[in-house]
Each structure stands twice: as structure tokens, then as C-alpha cells.
Amino acid sequence: MTSFLRHALVRRVGGALLTLVGVAIAVFIMLRAIPGDQVTAQFGTEAAALTAEQRAALESYYGLDQPLIVQFFTWIGSVLTGNLGFSARSQQSVLDMTLAALPVTLELAVLSIVLAFVIGVPLGMLAASRPNALRDWVSQGVGLAGLGVPAFLLATTLLAIAASEFGFNPNGRGYAPLHVDPLLNLQQMLLPALVLGFGIAAPIMRTTRTAVLEVRSLDFVRTARAKGVPPRRLQVHHILRNALVPIVTISGLQFGYLLGGAVVVEQIFSLPGIGRQVLLGINQKEYAVVQSTVLVIALLFVIVNLLTDLLYRRIDPRVRAE
């Protein structure tokens, strides 16, 4: 039993559960630290005209009259039974809203990370092929641009240019699910995926460059080069393959970030994703929507990190032995 508990996967699952508990407590406290509540959000300035009895009845309806500790455990108990709450704004359960929004964000995240990988890995390898040469400086300049240009600025610029100069604005036609209209859906995902992919390509490029330079200095690479291994085979099978662990790690982290970090891009391009759902919930002070959606995002982030951990253990036997 002791050896089982010490197993790396079990330790990481335990850490993941603690992370989820921490996220649940943090989001619960932070939401209630924001001025206003659901009553104020629903009635706006008219909330000041409510009588004490009316406000008390509304607070009882929303469960705001209960002590915070009771509200917290009531919410957690409901989540554990599959009840994520109800949205007064959309008149839907949070579970139904999340099931509808999650595929949008997942599709956007997958397309973004693929584009980031396609851009970042070749640029990183190009930069590492001749350190401090022109190609290195250009590649790093592209990486710095990806890190430095805010996503909202790049998104609005691309959207404005595409719409005004080329008449391309498929996002203005209302979101089309992938299974309903695949062509229109991919057109709607193109610009937001480019915006997010460009930003994520920068850390992937920098990580690839560092990892490739480190692997190139190892003895087995010099031995393979001395034996006359063709340059392309040397780059792919010897260098890139052994540099994959940090690249996979940073890609997994960035993919997890995309699940909750695409709020601004989803809002600009009118994509009904899970990030936009959180933003609308915050604006409306819908505690159940924000709390439960953030918890789902945290759960997905933890799952992605666990899968990344398993993947690079599969790639590198040295990690497997830890």
C-alpha cells in the first residue's frame, strides 16, 4: 500500500484534487469581494427602490441570506451531484450552458495550439541552427512580438483589416457549430486561432530553441554527426526527438491556459465559448455561473496537465523512472 501511495500518478492526482479545492475556495471568496450582488445586477439602479422585505425575499431566493460557509458547502454539494446551478439571465442550467460552450473553446484551443506548434517549433529549430546569426535574431524578434503584442490589439486589428479591406467577417453572421456548417465554422475560427496561436508560438519557439541547443551539445549528437548521419535525420530523429519533453510540457501548459484565457478573443469575435460565459456571468453577478464554470475550467486544466505528464513520461524513459 505504501509503494502504491508513492506512485507518481497517484501523487499527481492528489495534488490535482487539492488544486481544485483551492480554486473553488478562491473563486468563491473573490466573487463575493466584488461590489454588488445578484439582486443589484438584476435590478440595476432600481434596486435602491426595493423595500427591506422585497430585498430580503430576493436574497432568500438566491441564497444570499445564508452564512458564507453554508453557501460554499451548499454549492460544493450541488456540484458533486452534477447540479452546477441555474442562470437567471439565460433561463438555463449552468450544466447545459457549459456543455454548449465547451466544444467551442476546445475547438479554438486545439486549432490555436496546432498553429502555435507549426509556427513555434520550426522557428525555434531555425534559431538554434545558427545561434546569434541573422536567422536567430529574426526568429527571436518574431517571438518577442508574439509575447509583446496584446491579444485584444492583434484581434481587433486583424478583424478590422479583414472586414474593411477584404470584406471577410464570417463572425458577423452568427456562430455556426462545426457539425452544422463546417466551412463557415472554420472560417469563423481562423482569425481567433491565429491571434491565440501567434501569442502561444512565442514561448514554444523560445523553449524549442533552448532545448535544441542543449541537446545539440550532448555527446551522442556529436557521435551521430561524426558517423555521417544526414542533417535532416540528425535534426528530427536525434535532436528534436530528445528535445520534445520541455516542448510538450510548455505546449500542455499553454493548451490549459487557452481553456480559460481566451475570454477577450472570444468576446471580440463573438464566439459563445466558456470564457465568454464566465465574462457574462461576472457582469451579471451570477455566482453559480461563474463559480461552476471556473471550476470546470480548472478541472480541464488539471486533466490536460496530467495527460501532458503521462505523455512526456512516455516520450522520455528517464522521466518514467523518477
Residue pairs with C-beta under 8 A, 6 or more apart in sequence:
4 10
5 11
8 313
8 322
9 306
9 310
12 306
12 309
13 306
16 302
16 305
16 306
19 298
19 302
20 295
20 298
20 299
20 302
23 294
23 295
23 298
24 72
24 76
24 291
24 295
25 72
27 290
27 291
27 294
27 295
28 68
28 71
28 72
28 75
28 291
31 282
31 287
31 290
31 291
32 68
32 287
34 282
34 285
36 285
37 59
37 62
37 64
37 285
38 58
38 62
38 64
38 88
38 284
38 285
38 286
38 287
39 47
39 50
39 55
39 58
39 59
39 62
39 64
40 47
40 285
41 283
41 284
41 285
41 286
42 58
42 88
42 284
43 50
47 55
50 58
56 65
59 65
62 287
63 71
63 74
64 71
66 74
75 85
75 287
75 288
75 291
75 292
78 84
78 85
79 292
79 295
82 95
83 93
83 95
84 93
84 94
84 95
84 98
84 288
84 292
84 293
84 296
85 93
85 94
85 287
85 288
85 289
85 291
85 292
86 92
86 93
86 94
86 288
87 93
87 94
87 97
87 281
87 286
87 288
87 289
88 284
88 286
89 280
89 284
89 286
90 97
94 288
94 289
94 292
94 293
95 292
97 277
97 289
97 293
98 274
98 277
98 292
98 293
98 296
100 272
101 272
101 273
101 274
101 276
101 277
102 273
102 274
102 296
103 177
103 178
104 175
104 266
104 271
104 272
104 273
104 274
105 258
105 259
105 262
105 266
105 271
105 273
105 274
105 275
106 259
107 178
107 185
107 189
108 189
108 192
108 193
108 196
108 258
108 262
108 265
108 266
108 271
108 273
109 196
109 255
109 258
109 259
109 262
111 189
111 193
111 197
112 192
112 193
112 196
112 197
112 200
112 258
112 262
113 197
113 200
113 251
113 254
113 255
113 258
114 197
115 193
115 194
115 197
115 198
115 201
116 196
116 197
116 198
116 199
116 200
116 201
116 204
116 251
116 254
117 201
117 204
117 251
119 197
119 198
119 201
119 204
119 205
120 143
120 200
120 201
120 202
120 203
120 204
120 205
120 208
121 204
121 205
121 208
121 240
121 247
123 139
123 142
123 143
123 201
123 205
123 208
124 139
124 204
124 205
124 206
124 207
124 208
124 209
124 211
124 212
125 208
125 209
125 212
125 235
125 240
126 135
126 136
126 139
127 135
127 136
127 139
127 140
127 205
127 209
128 136
128 208
128 209
128 212
128 213
128 216
129 135
130 136
131 213
136 209
139 205
139 209
140 205
140 206
140 209
142 201
142 202
142 205
143 201
143 202
143 203
143 205
143 206
144 202
145 202
146 198
146 199
146 200
146 201
146 202
146 205
147 199
147 202
147 203
149 198
149 199
151 195
151 196
151 199
151 264
151 265
152 264
152 265
152 268
154 195
154 198
154 199
155 191
155 192
155 195
155 264
155 265
155 268
155 269
156 268
158 191
158 194
158 195
159 169
159 171
159 191
159 268
159 269
162 168
162 169
162 191
163 169
163 172
168 187
170 184
170 187
170 188
171 188
171 191
171 269
171 270
171 271
172 270
173 184
175 188
175 270
175 271
175 272
176 184
176 185
176 188
177 185
178 185
178 186
188 269
188 271
189 271
191 269
192 262
192 265
192 266
192 268
192 269
192 271
195 265
196 258
196 262
196 265
200 254
200 257
200 258
203 250
203 254
204 247
204 250
204 251
204 254
207 246
207 247
207 250
208 243
208 247
210 246
211 243
211 244
211 245
211 246
211 247
212 239
212 240
212 243
214 243
215 221
215 238
215 239
215 242
215 243
216 239
218 242
220 238
221 234
221 238
221 239
224 234
224 238
225 234
229 238
242 316
244 312
244 315
244 316
245 312
245 315
245 316
245 319
248 308
248 311
248 312
248 315
249 308
249 312
251 308
252 304
252 305
252 307
252 308
252 311
253 305
253 308
255 304
256 300
256 301
256 304
256 305
257 301
259 274
259 297
259 300
259 301
259 304
260 274
260 275
260 278
260 294
260 297
260 298
260 301
261 275
262 273
262 275
263 275
263 276
263 278
263 279
265 271
265 275
266 272
266 273
266 275
266 276
267 275
267 276
267 279
274 293
274 296
274 297
277 289
277 293
278 289
278 290
278 293
278 294
278 297
280 289
281 289
281 290
281 293
282 290
312 319
313 319
313 320
314 320
